[in-house]
Structures are given as structure tokens and as C-alpha cells.
Amino acid sequence: MNRLQGKVALITGGGGGIGAAAARKFAAEGAIVILAEIDVENAGGVIAEIIAAGGAAECIQCDVSKSADVQNVMAQIERRYGRLDVLYNNASVYLPGRDGKITEISEDDWEMIIGINLRSVYLFCRYGIPLMQQSGGGSIINTASSAGVIGIPGCDAYTATKGATVQLTKSLAVEYGPYGIRTNCIAPAAIMTPMMRKSNPSDSSFDEERFLKLRTPLRRYGTSEEIAKIALFLASDESSYLNGSIISADGGITINGDLSKV
Ligand SMILES: NC(=O)c1ccc[n+]([C@@H]2O[C@H](COP(=O)([O-])OP(=O)(O)OC[C@H]3O[C@@H](n4cnc5c(N)ncnc54)[C@H](O)[C@@H]3O)[C@@H](O)[C@H]2O)c1
């Protein structure tokens, strides 16, 4: 309890999945939580839950790829709270059927995926870091994926955004560390969320049993709560000497090179 007492924490895309789990956890630890979400209905449900549990939270509607929306979020946070302590860049899209091999992705889809997954990180850092500097420092948590560190076929726009997020985490850590701003990155895989369910549609050739047996050393999916606990650690002062880290949160999927022993 109270690991984030008095901190103002912004989570992008906290209306569902991992972001919603982090919102609940951050609020339970005393943070004022702001969700920057496009889906205000889902976000409203999360906010209502947090408030009912005695926490503090609000949603500001935002398309994370739009500069005006992001600037509006930051202006409102500055006006209402005067500070920003935690910036959790969580929102992304994974679009099977539209994303794919680079020779097959339309230019519009490429731009859209880059906009939501990567431009958003630029925009929130571009307009959020000055407020964090004024606040005396803070914690930026970026979100990559196993797709940001190993080759995964069939989603080249997504992998490009996640690889870039890994590298951006490292340069931000070096650039803004001297201001007391720590930047770290969580690289999840196989977390059972709406995104995960969408990525393995029932009509695809995805063989779940084989996936769990061959790919996942822990033989199960991860949960949003398991990722939210890592985000909480990164947001809190308990991770005070962590800066520029890429944390694989995938049950060992990414380092599993041997698929012969099952
Ligand atoms: N679930 C996994 O297995 C997995 C694996 C690797 C990486 N990740 C990453 O973890 C993060 C969270 O994933 P998740 O599984 O919880 O996803 P999710 O799809 O369940 O939730 C994403 C949230 O982002 C919001 N969002 C989407 N587009 C937006 C926009 N333009 N503006 C504002 N909000 C928007 C959605 O409304 C949704 O609430 C993402 O960055 C994802 O790439 C997840």
C-alpha cells in the first residue's frame, strides 16, 4: 500500500487489458491515475471501479496518435495537478489482417500502426517530459513486445514500432536520466488480454496446444495483473536505480531457442 502515494500517473490506453490492470494497481497504491483512452466507455468502467474502491482516477478522451489530443491531456494534467510523476506508454494496436508482410501492408495501415504505437510514444514524451522535469523527475514506462526483440513474421508494422520503442527507451534513459527521469520498457508476450485474443482468431491456423507446449516454458499465458505488477515496480521508487532496462515479461518465450524438447 501507498507505494505511489501522492504521485500523478498517466496511463495511455487504460480502458482494458494490461493498462486497466495497471490503473487499478496504481490507484490502490495511492496514485492519482489519469487514463488517456480513445474508448471512453471502457475507461469509464475502470474509473468507476477505482473510485468505488476509494481511489482517485479520471479519463481524458484521447487518440494517442493525435498531437492535439496529447497536448490537451498534458494541459489538463498541468492545470489540475501541476505535476506528472509517471508516464506509462501502454496503448497500441495489433491488427492481424491489415498488418502483415511489408510487401502487403497498405501505406495507410502502415501509417496508422506507426501513429498509434510509436508516434504516440514520441508525442507523450515530447509533451510530458517537460512537466516531469518541472516535477523534479519521474518514471517513464514504455511498452515493447517480444516482437521488438526477436523476429516475428506477419506483423511488420507492429514489430517496427516495438523495435523502435526498445531503442527509444535506451536513448531517453541516457538523455533524461540527469533530470531524475528514469525510462524503462516492458516487453511482454502472450498475455491474455483482448489484444491477445484478437491476435489468435479462432478461424486462423493458430494451434494453441502446440503454442503452449512448444513456445511457452511456463506452459500458460500470462495475465494483465502480472504485467501490472512490473509496471508498479517501475513506477515506484523501489526501482530507483533502474534506467534503460528492457524487461522481458513473457514466461521465457523470447529466450526459448530449443523447440525440440517438449
Ligand atoms: N497482450 C499481449 O500478449 C501483449 C504482447 C506484447 C506486447 N503487448 C503490449 O502491451 C500493451 C497493452 O496491450 P493489451 O494486450 O493490454 O492490449 P489491449 O488491446 O487489450 O488494450 C489496448 C488499449 O489501448 C487502447 N487504444 C487503442 N488505440 C488507441 C488510440 N489510438 N488512442 C488511445 N487508446 C487506444 C484500446 O482502447 C485498449 O483499451 C500494448 O502496447 C501491446 O502492444 C501486449
The ligand as an SDF file (V2000), in Angstrom:
LIG
                    3D

 44 48  0  0  0  0  0  0  0  0999 V2000
   -1.2850   -8.9340  -24.7300 N   0  0  0  0  0  0  0  0  0  0  0  0
   -0.0900   -9.3480  -25.1230 C   0  0  0  0  0  0  0  0  0  0  0  0
    0.1880  -10.5570  -25.2000 O   0  0  0  0  0  0  0  0  0  0  0  0
    0.9800   -8.3630  -25.4850 C   0  0  0  0  0  0  0  0  0  0  0  0
    2.1720   -8.8670  -26.0110 C   0  0  0  0  0  0  0  0  0  0  0  0
    3.1840   -7.9790  -26.3520 C   0  0  0  0  0  0  0  0  0  0  0  0
    3.0110   -6.6180  -26.1580 C   0  0  0  0  0  0  0  0  0  0  0  0
    1.8350   -6.1610  -25.6530 N   0  0  0  0  0  0  0  0  0  0  0  0
    1.7010   -4.7110  -25.4940 C   0  0  0  0  0  0  0  0  0  0  0  0
    1.1170   -4.3840  -24.2480 O   0  0  0  0  0  0  0  0  0  0  0  0
    0.3320   -3.1850  -24.3910 C   0  0  0  0  0  0  0  0  0  0  0  0
   -1.0690   -3.4220  -23.8960 C   0  0  0  0  0  0  0  0  0  0  0  0
   -1.6210   -4.4930  -24.6410 O   0  0  0  0  0  0  0  0  0  0  0  0
   -3.0130   -5.1800  -24.2900 P   0  0  0  0  0  0  0  0  0  0  0  0
   -2.8460   -6.6020  -24.6260 O   0  0  0  0  0  0  0  0  0  0  0  0
   -3.4760   -4.7730  -22.9440 O   0  0  0  0  0  0  0  0  0  0  0  0
   -3.9120   -4.5010  -25.4330 O   0  0  0  0  0  0  0  0  0  0  0  0
   -5.4840   -4.2460  -25.4900 P   0  0  0  0  0  0  0  0  0  0  0  0
   -5.8350   -4.1960  -26.9300 O   0  0  0  0  0  0  0  0  0  0  0  0
   -6.1740   -5.2250  -24.6380 O   0  0  0  0  0  0  0  0  0  0  0  0
   -5.6180   -2.7820  -24.8550 O   0  0  0  0  0  0  0  0  0  0  0  0
   -5.1050   -1.6710  -25.5440 C   0  0  0  0  0  0  0  0  0  0  0  0
   -5.8520   -0.4260  -25.1230 C   0  0  0  0  0  0  0  0  0  0  0  0
   -5.3580    0.6650  -25.9230 O   0  0  0  0  0  0  0  0  0  0  0  0
   -6.4710    1.4460  -26.3520 C   0  0  0  0  0  0  0  0  0  0  0  0
   -6.1610    2.1350  -27.6010 N   0  0  0  0  0  0  0  0  0  0  0  0
   -6.0290    1.5740  -28.8360 C   0  0  0  0  0  0  0  0  0  0  0  0
   -5.8280    2.5210  -29.7520 N   0  0  0  0  0  0  0  0  0  0  0  0
   -5.8200    3.7060  -29.0890 C   0  0  0  0  0  0  0  0  0  0  0  0
   -5.6700    5.0600  -29.5120 C   0  0  0  0  0  0  0  0  0  0  0  0
   -5.4810    5.3670  -30.7950 N   0  0  0  0  0  0  0  0  0  0  0  0
   -5.7230    6.0270  -28.5740 N   0  0  0  0  0  0  0  0  0  0  0  0
   -5.9490    5.7210  -27.2810 C   0  0  0  0  0  0  0  0  0  0  0  0
   -6.1070    4.4600  -26.8160 N   0  0  0  0  0  0  0  0  0  0  0  0
   -6.0460    3.4690  -27.7330 C   0  0  0  0  0  0  0  0  0  0  0  0
   -7.5960    0.4400  -26.5080 C   0  0  0  0  0  0  0  0  0  0  0  0
   -8.8740    1.0840  -26.4740 O   0  0  0  0  0  0  0  0  0  0  0  0
   -7.3560   -0.5160  -25.3610 C   0  0  0  0  0  0  0  0  0  0  0  0
   -8.0410   -0.1240  -24.1870 O   0  0  0  0  0  0  0  0  0  0  0  0
    0.4130   -2.8150  -25.8910 C   0  0  0  0  0  0  0  0  0  0  0  0
    1.4320   -1.8630  -26.0710 O   0  0  0  0  0  0  0  0  0  0  0  0
    0.7990   -4.1170  -26.5590 C   0  0  0  0  0  0  0  0  0  0  0  0
    1.4790   -3.9240  -27.7860 O   0  0  0  0  0  0  0  0  0  0  0  0
    0.8150   -6.9970  -25.3140 C   0  0  0  0  0  0  0  0  0  0  0  0
  1  2  1  0
  2  3  2  0
  2  4  1  0
  4  5  1  0
  4 44  2  0
  5  6  2  0
  6  7  1  0
  7  8  2  0
  8  9  1  0
  8 44  1  0
  9 10  1  0
  9 42  1  0
 10 11  1  0
 11 12  1  0
 11 40  1  0
 12 13  1  0
 13 14  1  0
 14 15  2  0
 14 16  1  0
 14 17  1  0
 17 18  1  0
 18 19  2  0
 18 20  1  0
 18 21  1  0
 21 22  1  0
 22 23  1  0
 23 24  1  0
 23 38  1  0
 24 25  1  0
 25 26  1  0
 25 36  1  0
 26 27  1  0
 26 35  1  0
 27 28  2  0
 28 29  1  0
 29 30  1  0
 29 35  2  0
 30 31  1  0
 30 32  2  0
 32 33  1  0
 33 34  2  0
 34 35  1  0
 36 37  1  0
 36 38  1  0
 38 39  1  0
 40 41  1  0
 40 42  1  0
 42 43  1  0
M  CHG  2   8   1  16  -1
M  END
$$$$
